[in-house]
Amino acid sequence: MKKSETSLFCADTKMKGAVYHQAEILHQKCTRCQACVSQCAFLQKYGAPGDIAASLLAGDSTIDPFACSLCNLCTAVCPAQIAPGAFFLEMRRQVMTRDKLPSKRYNPILKYERRGSSRLFSWYGLPTGCDTVFFPGCTLPGTRPETTWSIYQQLKKDIPHLGMVLDCCHKPSHDLGRQHYFLTWFEDMRDWLIRQGVRHIIVACPNCYKIFQGYGQGLTVRTAWEVLAEIKIEFTYPTVPHGRITVHDPCPLRDHQDVQQAVRTILLRLGLKVREMRHSGKNTICCGEGGSVDCVNPDMAGKWGAIRKLEAGRDLVITYCAGCAGFLAKAGIKVVHLGDLLVNPEKALTGKASVAKTPRTYLNRISLKRRLQKAMKTYHEKFRHG
């Protein structure tokens, strides 16, 4: 990639505010122990966080913060408890203050985001007395509409007045550093929900969880897996074709042991034994999708998938992120989404679960929206953008 196409954080971008402050902290507190460098291709290219910060403070660095997956494994393994990921995100935000995308290669992901919040694809169905909504995100309804519907119906058995929201949380813009744009959209959605009496969000997407947790003031957020682990469900006990399974924990949830444990509780109730990989739980790794690195540096993003494939070996990988499932599959890993496993375990474990690809995903989202509109025809419905 040519330098003119990239977002290299160099002399033409003067450090200020939060970036400068975080650079000083990293420079002073990083021990250069290499604990994070040894596990991250991005840091192996640019050096220890303290060295990166020192170069920036000296004005002689050409680091590209958009090559970082923002997975925060560096923070998880840091003995000094510093947070380089937050630093690289702040660098992205400063680059974006110039109001120009660092590369046209991000256009597809941002168009995907815009479609998700457009009138055609978004929809808000709130029954009378609704204070809780299911927010499945963008990818799950498109790739697995029947699974999305089934999870919603199962949740409704425990929460009769459960609503449903089809919209985008705008995490792609958040992670690209488009903070003003992100906040404009997300806060509009959040505030509208609160005005309607909504207080609780149930998500299926780890990225949506992270956004609602960080910016959903006035709203509580839980995953569907936590709720399903608590309520009584008649599970079908499947047989894994070749034996053991293992779990890929999505990196946005690395600090949420309650969610990780809920997933394992469900798998245990299914009669499945889990073998933990080296990188799991708090020390999980990115699938390759994080930070939209794949848009501009697929080789860098692909290194995560290679690590996961080596650790998974012959075991079947269960994950609870539709995005992770897609990226791990591209890496040649046998992967099953937890939702598919719950809805139809035999098909899921034999590789016969229905998983749509573009452009079918867009048709699926429209069909699911129409199905919900028909089911909720007596409910209060409002489209927030118009």
C-alpha positions in Angstrom: 0.0 0.0 0.0 1.3 3.4 -0.9 2.0 5.8 1.9 -0.5 8.3 0.4 -3.2 5.7 0.8 -2.5 4.9 4.4 -3.0 6.5 7.8 0.6 6.6 8.8 0.9 8.5 12.0 3.9 10.6 11.0 5.2 14.2 11.1 2.2 15.7 9.3 0.0 14.6 12.2 1.0 16.5 15.3 0.2 14.7 18.6 -2.1 16.5 20.9 -4.4 15.9 23.9 -5.2 12.3 24.8 -2.7 10.9 22.3 0.2 12.8 23.7 -0.8 12.0 27.3 -1.1 8.3 26.5 2.2 8.3 24.7 3.9 9.7 27.7 2.3 7.0 30.0 3.3 4.2 27.7 6.8 5.5 27.3 7.3 5.7 31.1 5.4 2.5 32.2 6.2 0.0 29.5 9.1 -2.2 30.6 9.8 -3.5 27.1 9.4 -7.0 28.5 8.2 -8.3 25.0 5.2 -10.1 26.6 2.8 -8.5 24.1 5.2 -8.3 21.2 5.8 -12.1 21.3 2.1 -12.7 20.5 1.2 -9.9 18.1 2.2 -9.5 14.5 1.5 -5.7 14.6 3.8 -5.2 17.5 6.4 -7.5 16.0 6.5 -5.1 13.1 6.5 -1.8 15.0 8.1 -2.7 18.4 7.1 -2.7 22.0 4.4 -0.1 22.9 6.9 1.9 25.0 9.3 2.1 22.0 6.4 3.2 19.7 5.5 5.9 22.1 9.1 7.1 22.4 9.4 7.4 18.6 6.2 9.3 18.5 7.3 11.7 21.2 10.5 12.2 19.3 8.6 12.9 16.1 10.3 10.2 14.0 7.7 7.4 13.8 5.6 6.3 10.8 3.4 3.8 12.7 0.1 2.9 11.1 -2.4 2.5 13.9 -4.9 1.1 11.5 -2.9 -2.1 11.3 -3.7 -2.9 14.9 -6.7 -5.2 15.4 -7.7 -3.4 18.6 -8.2 -6.8 20.2 -6.4 -5.7 23.5 -4.5 -9.0 23.9 -1.6 -6.7 24.7 -3.4 -5.2 27.6 -4.5 -8.7 28.9 -0.9 -10.0 29.0 0.9 -6.8 30.1 2.5 -7.2 33.6 2.6 -3.4 33.9 -1.1 -3.2 33.3 -0.9 -0.6 30.5 -3.4 -0.4 27.7 -1.7 0.0 24.3 -5.0 -0.8 22.4 -6.6 2.4 23.8 -3.6 4.4 22.6 -3.8 3.0 19.1 -7.5 3.8 19.0 -6.9 7.3 20.1 -4.3 7.6 17.3 -6.9 6.6 14.8 -9.3 9.2 16.2 -6.7 11.9 15.8 -6.0 10.8 12.2 -9.8 11.0 11.5 -10.0 14.6 12.8 -8.8 15.5 9.3 -12.2 14.1 8.2 -10.8 11.9 5.6 -10.8 8.1 5.4 -7.2 6.8 5.5 -8.0 4.4 2.6 -10.8 3.8 0.1 -10.6 0.1 1.0 -12.8 0.9 4.1 -15.7 1.9 1.9 -17.3 -1.6 1.8 -17.5 -1.9 5.6 -18.8 1.6 6.0 -21.4 1.1 3.3 -22.4 -2.1 5.1 -22.8 -0.1 8.3 -24.9 2.6 6.6 -27.2 0.0 5.1 -27.7 -1.6 8.6 -29.1 1.7 9.9 -31.1 2.6 6.8 -34.9 2.7 6.6 -34.8 -0.5 4.4 -33.0 -2.7 6.9 -33.6 -1.2 10.4 -36.8 -1.7 12.4 -38.0 -1.1 16.0 -40.7 -3.3 17.4 -41.7 -2.6 20.9 -44.7 -4.3 22.4 -46.8 -2.6 25.1 -45.0 -2.6 28.4 -41.6 -3.4 26.8 -38.6 -2.5 28.8 -36.2 -5.1 27.3 -35.3 -5.6 23.6 -33.3 -8.2 21.7 -30.6 -6.5 19.6 -29.1 -9.2 17.3 -26.8 -6.9 15.4 -26.1 -6.9 11.6 -24.3 -10.1 10.8 -26.4 -12.8 12.6 -29.8 -11.8 11.0 -28.2 -11.7 7.6 -26.2 -15.0 7.7 -28.6 -16.9 10.0 -32.1 -15.4 10.0 -33.8 -18.6 11.2 -31.4 -18.9 14.1 -32.0 -15.2 15.0 -35.8 -15.8 14.9 -35.5 -18.9 17.1 -33.3 -17.2 19.7 -35.8 -14.4 19.9 -38.7 -16.8 20.3 -36.8 -18.7 23.1 -36.1 -15.4 24.9 -39.7 -14.4 24.7 -40.7 -17.5 26.7 -38.9 -15.9 29.6 -39.6 -12.3 28.8 -43.1 -12.0 27.4 -43.0 -8.3 26.5 -39.6 -8.6 24.8 -39.1 -6.2 21.9 -36.9 -6.6 18.8 -34.6 -4.0 17.3 -32.9 -4.4 13.9 -30.2 -1.7 13.6 -26.4 -1.2 13.6 -24.5 -0.2 16.7 -21.9 1.5 14.4 -18.9 -0.2 15.9 -17.0 -0.1 12.5 -17.0 3.7 12.6 -16.1 3.6 16.3 -13.1 1.5 15.7 -12.0 3.5 12.6 -11.8 6.5 14.9 -14.9 8.3 13.4 -15.9 9.2 16.9 -18.2 12.2 16.2 -20.1 10.2 13.5 -20.4 7.2 15.7 -21.7 9.1 18.7 -24.2 11.0 16.6 -25.8 7.7 15.4 -25.5 5.7 18.6 -26.6 8.3 21.0 -29.7 9.0 18.9 -30.6 5.3 19.0 -29.9 5.0 22.7 -31.8 8.1 23.7 -34.8 7.1 21.6 -35.0 3.7 23.3 -34.8 5.2 26.7 -37.6 7.7 25.9 -39.7 4.7 25.0 -39.2 3.1 28.4 -36.5 0.6 27.3 -34.0 -0.1 30.1 -32.4 -3.5 29.1 -30.7 -4.7 26.0 -30.0 -8.3 25.1 -27.4 -8.8 22.4 -26.1 -11.7 20.3 -23.1 -9.8 18.9 -20.0 -9.3 21.1 -19.2 -6.0 19.3 -22.7 -4.7 20.1 -22.2 -5.7 23.7 -19.0 -3.7 23.9 -20.6 -0.6 22.4 -23.7 -0.8 24.6 -21.6 -1.4 27.7 -19.3 1.5 26.9 -21.8 4.1 25.6 -25.3 2.9 26.7 -25.7 5.0 29.8 -29.2 4.4 31.1 -29.3 0.9 29.6 -28.1 -2.4 31.0 -26.7 -5.0 28.5 -26.5 -8.7 28.6 -25.8 -11.4 26.0 -28.5 -13.8 24.9 -26.2 -16.6 26.0 -26.3 -15.4 29.7 -30.1 -15.4 29.6 -30.4 -18.8 27.9 -28.0 -20.3 30.4 -30.3 -19.2 33.2 -33.7 -20.3 31.9 -35.0 -23.8 31.5 -34.6 -25.0 28.0 -35.0 -28.6 26.7 -31.6 -29.2 25.1 -31.0 -31.8 22.4 -27.9 -33.8 23.2 -25.8 -33.9 20.0 -22.9 -36.1 19.1 -19.7 -34.5 17.9 -18.6 -36.4 14.7 -14.9 -36.5 15.6 -14.9 -36.1 19.4 -13.9 -32.9 21.3 -14.9 -29.3 20.9 -13.1 -26.1 21.8 -14.3 -22.5 22.2 -13.2 -19.4 20.5 -14.0 -16.5 22.8 -14.5 -13.2 20.8 -12.0 -10.6 21.8 -14.5 -7.9 22.6 -15.6 -10.1 25.5 -12.2 -11.0 26.8 -12.8 -9.3 30.2 -16.3 -10.8 30.7 -15.9 -14.1 32.4 -19.6 -14.2 33.2 -20.4 -14.4 29.4 -17.7 -16.9 28.8 -18.9 -19.1 31.6 -22.5 -18.9 30.4 -21.4 -20.2 27.0 -19.6 -23.1 28.7 -22.6 -23.8 30.9 -24.8 -24.2 27.8 -22.3 -26.5 26.2 -22.0 -28.6 29.3 -25.8 -28.9 29.5 -25.7 -30.1 25.9 -23.4 -32.9 27.1 -20.3 -31.5 25.3 -16.9 -31.5 26.8 -14.7 -28.4 26.1 -11.0 -28.4 25.6 -9.6 -25.0 26.3 -7.1 -23.6 23.8 -4.0 -21.7 25.0 -5.6 -18.5 23.9 -9.0 -18.5 25.5 -11.0 -16.5 28.0 -9.1 -13.3 29.0 -6.2 -14.3 26.8 -8.3 -15.0 23.7 -7.1 -13.8 20.3 -8.7 -11.9 17.4 -10.3 -13.9 14.6 -8.8 -11.4 12.1 -11.8 -9.2 11.8 -10.9 -6.8 14.6 -10.3 -3.1 13.8 -11.2 -3.7 10.1 -7.5 -4.6 9.5 -8.6 -7.1 6.9 -9.7 -4.2 4.7 -6.2 -2.8 4.2 -3.8 -5.5 5.5 -5.3 -9.0 5.0 -1.9 -10.6 5.6 -1.7 -9.0 9.1 -5.3 -10.0 9.9 -4.7 -13.5 8.6 -2.0 -14.2 11.1 -4.6 -14.5 13.9 -6.5 -17.1 12.0 -3.3 -19.1 11.5 -2.7 -19.1 15.2 -6.2 -20.2 16.0 -6.1 -23.0 13.4 -2.9 -24.4 14.9 -4.4 -24.3 18.4 -7.7 -25.8 17.4 -6.1 -28.7 15.6 -8.8 -31.3 14.8 -11.3 -30.1 17.4 -14.5 -28.5 16.3 -14.6 -24.8 17.2 -17.7 -23.2 18.8 -17.9 -19.5 18.8 -20.7 -17.0 19.7 -19.9 -14.3 17.2 -21.2 -14.4 13.6 -18.3 -12.3 12.4 -15.8 -14.6 14.1 -17.5 -17.7 12.6 -17.1 -16.2 9.1 -13.4 -15.2 9.5 -12.4 -18.5 11.2 -14.1 -20.5 8.4 -12.0 -18.5 5.9 -8.9 -19.6 7.7 -9.9 -23.2 7.1 -11.2 -23.9 10.6 -14.2 -26.1 11.3 -16.4 -23.7 13.2 -20.0 -23.7 14.4 -21.9 -20.7 15.8 -23.5 -21.3 19.2 -26.9 -20.2 18.0 -26.9 -22.8 15.2 -25.9 -25.4 17.7 -28.8 -24.6 19.9 -31.4 -24.3 17.2 -30.4 -27.4 15.2 -27.5 -29.2 16.7 -27.3 -32.2 14.3 -27.1 -29.9 11.2 -24.7 -27.6 12.9 -22.3 -30.4 13.9 -22.4 -32.0 10.5 -21.7 -28.8 8.7 -25.2 -28.6 7.2 -26.3 -25.4 9.1 -27.7 -22.8 6.7 -25.2 -19.9 6.6 -25.9 -17.2 3.9 -23.4 -15.1 2.1 -23.7 -11.7 0.4 -25.9 -10.7 -1.4 -28.3 -13.2 0.1 -27.6 -11.8 3.6 -29.4 -8.5 2.6 -32.5 -10.3 1.4 -32.5 -12.3 4.6 -32.5 -9.2 6.7 -35.4 -7.7 4.8 -37.3 -11.0 5.1 -36.7 -11.2 8.8 -37.9 -7.6 9.2 -41.1 -8.4 7.4 -41.6 -11.5 9.5 -41.2 -9.5 12.6 -43.6 -6.8 11.4 -46.2 -9.4 10.7 -45.8 -11.0 14.1 -45.8 -7.6 15.9 -48.6 -6.0 13.9 -50.5 -5.1 17.1 -47.4 -3.7 18.8 -46.1 -0.1 19.1 -43.6 0.4 16.3 -41.5 3.4 15.5 -38.6 4.1 13.1 -36.3 6.4 14.9 -34.7 8.2 11.9 -37.9 9.6 10.3 
